[in-house]
Amino acid sequence: MGKKNNVTFDDIAKYTNFSKTTISRYFNNPDSLTLENQEIIAKALVDLNYRENKVARILANGKTEFIGIIIPNLFLHYYSEMLDQILSTYEQFGYKFLVFIGNEKEEAERRYIRELLAYNIEGLIVLSHTIPSEELASLGLPIVTIEREDRCVCSVNTDNYMGGCQAAGLLAKRQCDVLIHINSSCDKNVPAYGRIRGFLDICEETGLPHELILKEMGNSHESLRENLTEVLCELDRKYAGKKKGIFLSNDTQANVFLNLLVRKYGSLPGDYLIIGFDNSPISKEALIPISTIGQQIDRIAMEAVSLLVEQMNERKKRRPVPLKEPVHKVISPILLKRETTERI
């Protein structure tokens, strides 16, 4: 049989001497065929230069191979790195992604979800915080969240409490006179609250003077710089002459705070030690490499997509067995010591 541009199931069936039903099973349920028959059909596809018609396949089985993503913003380096790692899983799982940026606008995110459902997505990954997990669970499709309230849906999170303990513990070992954690107010049901709790517990255990600064920083460089400038002026006034260990809630904030110090003093003053959270690329690329609590972003992304694919595959079975309760995976953070805490 000669090659042609539009190879059909009928062509493949004639070439292999299999029925069109068998060819269809190869594409839609390959495990129902023996390995030998799978190999015969796979070789035929190469011989015939077969190019799959994705649109036709979607119309035939209703499976789009699309996963939706709702992400809060791309301002924080953590989110842009997480998105990059999630998208890179295409090579392993073959799912494409439709991405919406919520910008903390609840009704806009609901509208985006309706749009995603209209595209017949097979699953959803949510990193934003605006919509309760109970509402997400009611959508009736596989969902995995990352670093947000997750009572009713599956999730993959960092052990934020351990990270808070690691940060405070390192600053304590560096003999700081006072430890300061800068964060925004967050609900105790949000995983990131563990950073606050871990920091406070270590400070109380060691008896070190400490301060928790809860302040909304905004989602732009301008607002972040303005708010951290106010914090820096207050710390200089309040703790003059004391060695200050500063733990910021993410690497983006840590980098801006470091830049403010260098601009003000010409270098990082000896009475300031800085540690961030995430291990996003900015922490390594900063003017002075920043110590950080490393979330294993690549692993979190892979675990999240894997967990979602498991749920989606289960739904495709003839007799699917739904999860009895949500699965919550927790990934340990890694303490990374760099120059902002390791100067001699």
C-alpha positions in Angstrom: 0.0 0.0 0.0 1.4 3.4 -0.9 1.6 6.3 1.6 -1.0 9.1 1.4 -1.5 12.3 3.4 -4.8 11.4 5.2 -4.4 7.8 6.5 -7.6 6.5 8.0 -8.4 3.7 10.5 -9.7 1.8 7.5 -6.2 2.1 5.8 -4.5 0.9 9.0 -6.9 -2.0 9.3 -6.3 -3.2 5.8 -2.5 -2.8 6.2 -2.4 -4.9 9.4 -5.3 -7.3 8.7 -7.0 -6.2 11.9 -10.5 -4.9 12.2 -11.3 -1.2 12.5 -12.6 -1.9 16.0 -9.2 -3.3 16.9 -7.5 -0.2 15.5 -9.9 2.0 17.5 -9.1 0.1 20.7 -5.4 0.7 20.0 -5.9 4.5 20.2 -8.6 4.6 23.0 -7.7 1.6 25.2 -4.4 0.1 24.1 -4.1 -2.1 27.2 -7.0 -4.2 25.9 -4.6 -5.4 23.1 -1.7 -7.8 23.5 1.8 -6.2 23.3 2.4 -8.0 20.1 -0.6 -6.5 18.4 0.2 -3.0 19.8 3.7 -3.3 18.2 2.2 -4.4 14.9 -0.1 -1.4 14.8 2.6 1.0 16.0 4.9 -0.2 13.2 2.1 0.3 10.7 1.6 3.9 11.8 5.2 4.6 11.0 5.1 2.7 7.7 2.0 4.6 6.6 3.3 8.0 7.9 0.1 8.3 10.0 -0.7 11.7 11.5 -3.4 11.7 14.1 -6.3 14.1 13.6 -6.7 15.5 17.1 -10.0 17.3 16.3 -11.5 14.1 14.9 -10.4 12.2 18.0 -11.9 14.8 20.4 -15.2 14.7 18.5 -15.2 10.9 18.6 -14.4 10.3 22.3 -15.0 13.7 24.0 -11.5 13.7 25.5 -9.7 16.9 24.8 -6.4 16.1 26.6 -6.6 19.7 28.1 -5.9 20.6 31.7 -6.9 24.0 33.0 -4.7 26.1 35.3 -5.8 29.0 37.5 -2.8 30.9 38.8 -2.9 34.0 41.0 -0.2 36.1 39.2 3.2 35.9 37.4 4.6 38.7 39.5 6.0 36.4 42.2 8.8 34.4 40.8 7.5 31.3 42.5 4.4 31.2 40.4 6.2 31.7 37.1 8.6 28.9 38.0 5.8 26.6 39.1 3.9 27.3 35.8 7.1 26.5 33.8 7.6 23.2 35.6 3.9 22.2 35.2 4.0 23.0 31.4 7.1 20.9 31.0 5.2 17.8 32.1 3.7 17.6 28.6 6.6 15.5 27.5 5.8 12.8 30.0 2.0 12.9 30.2 0.9 14.4 26.8 -1.6 16.8 28.3 -1.9 20.4 27.1 -2.7 23.3 29.3 -5.1 26.3 29.2 -3.9 28.9 31.7 -5.8 31.8 33.3 -4.3 34.4 35.6 -6.8 35.3 38.4 -5.2 38.4 40.0 -7.1 37.6 43.2 -10.4 38.5 41.5 -13.0 35.9 42.7 -15.7 36.5 40.1 -13.2 36.7 37.3 -11.8 33.3 38.3 -15.3 31.8 38.3 -15.7 33.2 34.8 -12.4 31.6 33.8 -13.5 28.3 35.2 -16.7 28.4 33.2 -14.6 29.1 30.1 -12.4 26.2 30.8 -15.4 23.9 31.4 -16.7 25.0 28.0 -13.5 23.7 26.5 -14.3 20.3 28.1 -11.0 20.2 30.2 -10.3 16.8 31.7 -8.8 18.2 34.9 -7.9 21.4 36.8 -4.9 22.7 38.7 -5.6 25.6 41.0 -2.9 27.8 42.7 -5.1 30.8 43.5 -6.7 31.3 46.9 -10.0 33.0 46.1 -12.5 30.1 45.6 -13.2 27.7 48.5 -12.2 24.1 47.9 -15.8 23.0 48.6 -16.9 25.0 45.6 -14.1 23.6 43.5 -15.1 20.1 44.5 -18.6 20.7 43.3 -17.4 21.2 39.7 -17.4 17.4 39.3 -14.0 17.0 37.6 -10.5 15.9 38.9 -8.8 18.8 40.7 -5.5 19.3 42.4 -4.5 22.4 44.3 -1.0 23.7 45.2 -0.4 25.7 48.3 -3.9 26.8 49.1 -6.9 25.7 51.3 -7.6 22.1 50.3 -10.1 20.5 52.6 -12.3 19.2 49.9 -9.9 18.6 47.0 -6.6 16.8 46.4 -3.4 18.8 46.9 0.3 18.9 46.8 2.0 21.3 49.3 5.3 22.1 50.8 5.8 21.3 54.5 5.6 25.0 55.3 5.9 24.5 59.1 9.2 22.7 58.6 10.4 25.6 56.4 9.5 28.2 59.0 11.4 26.2 61.6 14.4 25.9 59.3 14.5 29.7 58.6 14.2 30.7 62.2 16.7 28.0 63.3 19.3 29.2 60.8 19.0 32.9 61.9 19.2 31.8 65.6 22.4 29.9 64.9 23.8 33.0 63.3 23.4 34.7 66.7 21.0 37.3 65.6 19.8 39.6 68.4 16.2 39.8 67.0 14.4 37.6 64.5 11.8 39.2 62.2 9.3 37.5 59.9 7.6 39.6 57.2 4.5 38.0 55.7 0.9 38.9 54.8 -2.1 37.9 56.8 -3.3 34.5 55.9 -6.0 32.1 57.1 -4.8 29.2 59.3 -6.3 26.8 56.7 -3.8 28.0 54.1 -0.6 25.8 54.0 1.6 28.9 54.0 0.4 29.8 57.5 2.8 27.0 58.6 5.7 29.4 57.9 4.4 31.8 60.5 3.7 29.0 63.0 7.1 27.4 62.5 8.9 30.7 62.9 7.0 31.6 66.1 7.6 28.2 67.7 11.3 28.3 67.2 11.5 31.8 68.5 9.6 30.9 71.6 11.6 27.7 72.1 14.9 29.6 71.9 13.7 32.6 73.9 15.0 35.0 71.1 13.3 38.4 70.8 11.2 38.4 67.7 8.6 40.3 65.7 6.0 39.2 63.2 5.2 41.8 60.6 2.0 41.1 58.7 1.6 43.5 55.9 -0.1 43.3 52.5 2.6 44.0 49.9 0.6 44.2 46.7 1.2 42.5 43.4 3.5 45.0 41.6 7.2 46.0 42.0 6.1 49.5 42.8 3.8 48.6 45.7 6.2 45.9 47.0 9.1 48.4 47.0 7.1 51.1 48.7 5.8 48.8 51.5 9.2 47.2 52.1 10.8 50.6 52.2 8.4 51.5 55.1 9.3 48.3 56.9 13.1 48.9 56.5 12.8 52.4 57.9 10.9 51.1 60.9 13.4 48.2 61.5 16.4 50.6 61.3 14.8 52.9 63.8 13.5 50.2 66.2 16.5 47.9 66.2 19.5 50.2 65.6 22.7 48.5 66.5 21.2 45.1 66.8 21.9 42.1 64.5 18.6 41.5 62.7 17.6 38.2 61.1 15.0 38.8 58.5 12.8 36.0 57.2 10.6 37.0 54.2 7.7 34.9 52.9 9.1 34.6 49.4 12.2 35.1 47.3 10.7 38.0 45.3 10.2 40.0 48.5 13.7 38.9 49.8 15.3 40.2 46.6 13.5 43.6 46.8 14.4 44.0 50.5 18.1 43.1 49.7 18.1 45.7 46.9 16.7 48.4 49.2 19.5 47.7 51.7 22.2 47.8 49.1 20.9 51.1 47.7 20.7 52.6 51.1 24.1 51.5 52.5 26.1 50.6 49.4 26.3 46.9 50.4 24.5 44.5 52.6 25.1 45.8 56.2 26.6 43.4 58.7 23.7 43.8 61.0 21.2 42.3 58.5 20.9 38.7 57.6 18.2 37.7 55.1 16.5 34.4 54.2 13.6 34.0 51.7 11.3 31.1 50.8 10.8 29.2 47.5 14.2 28.8 45.8 12.9 30.5 42.7 15.6 31.5 40.2 15.8 35.1 41.6 17.3 33.8 44.8 20.4 32.5 43.0 20.6 35.4 40.5 20.3 38.2 43.0 23.1 40.8 43.4 24.1 38.9 46.5 22.8 35.2 46.4 20.0 34.9 48.9 19.6 32.1 51.4 16.2 30.5 51.1 13.9 27.7 52.1 13.8 25.7 48.9 10.4 24.4 47.8 11.1 21.5 45.5 9.1 23.2 42.7 10.0 20.7 40.0 8.9 17.8 42.3 5.7 19.6 43.4 4.7 20.3 39.8 5.3 16.7 38.8 3.5 15.3 41.8 0.5 17.6 41.1 0.2 16.6 37.5 0.7 12.9 38.3 -2.0 13.0 41.0 -4.4 14.7 38.5 -3.6 12.2 35.7 -4.3 9.3 38.1 -7.8 10.8 38.8 -8.4 11.4 35.1 -7.3 7.9 34.1 -9.6 6.4 36.7 -12.6 8.3 35.3 -11.9 6.8 31.8 -12.3 3.2 33.1 -15.5 1.3 32.5 -16.1 1.0 36.2 -14.2 3.9 37.8 -13.6 3.9 41.6 -13.8 7.5 42.9 -11.6 8.6 45.7 -13.2 8.2 49.1 -11.4 11.3 50.4 -9.0 13.8 49.0 -5.3 12.9 48.7 -2.9 15.4 50.3 0.8 15.1 49.5 3.4 17.0 51.4 6.9 17.7 50.1 9.8 18.5 52.5 11.6 21.8 51.9 15.4 22.1 51.6 17.4 24.8 53.5 19.8 26.5 51.1 22.5 28.6 52.7 23.9 31.4 50.6 25.7 34.7 51.1 22.9 36.7 52.8 23.4 34.5 55.9 26.8 33.1 55.5 29.1 36.1 55.4 32.3 35.9 57.5 
